Amino acid sequence: MAPQPKKTKAAQDFVPIKEVRGGLIVLKDETLVGVMLASSLNFALKSQDEQTAILAQFQNFLNSLDFSVQFFVQSRRLDIRPYIALLEERLQAQTEELMKIQVREYIEFVRSITERVNIMEKRFFVVVPYSPPILDVKKAIGARVFGQSRLSAEKEDIGFEEYRTQLEQRMAVVEQGLIRTGVRTIPLGTEEVIELLYKEFNPGELEKPISLNNQ
């Protein structure tokens, strides 16, 4: 008997994400994850007393938590192409020759700067998880394994909303704690979470060419 070819796993099999729902990431183990965009803080420009106060507040914030959080910094080369495309559209719309010359020179200036220097864009995120009770997770997994519908769709929605409430309470605690350090946060919506995940799992997409038709 000829050996059976090995089945290759799809890329999504290695990703622990089940879905993005209501602005939250749902993992395959039923854990809910909320992502919050955080503002930056120029710590170096603060006085010594201000720095000491910020560090003390941040330490108190961390010590007050009874759940885990993750601080995530996304550092990427700034994609200047959409801005260049916008300038080129403005160039085509110009009717005055002097303005055309100035816009054209500005476009070349921006291009030359970005080619010589890597301009980086940094964004700061706080990731807050919530894992449902183990008993509830076992019930959900058991129902899928044995092909049973133990919970109706309505009950599943109720369970999701209950877990969502617990997670939002945690996110509120994080928000209030960081406000005391001078850092403000805002939760990401569904589209923003999907965009963040896509860029993380497809970093090469930023290097692909774009056209004006896609703007």
Secondary structure as UniProt FT lines:
FT   HELIX           11..14
FT   STRAND          17..21
FT   TURN            22..23
FT   STRAND          24..27
FT   TURN            28..29
FT   STRAND          32..38
FT   HELIX           43..45
FT   HELIX           48..64
FT   STRAND          70..77
FT   HELIX           81..93
FT   HELIX           97..116
FT   STRAND          120..130
FT   HELIX           134..145
FT   TURN            146..147
FT   HELIX           153..179
FT   TURN            180..182
FT   STRAND          185..187
FT   HELIX           190..201
FT   HELIX           203..207
FT   HELIX           212..214
//
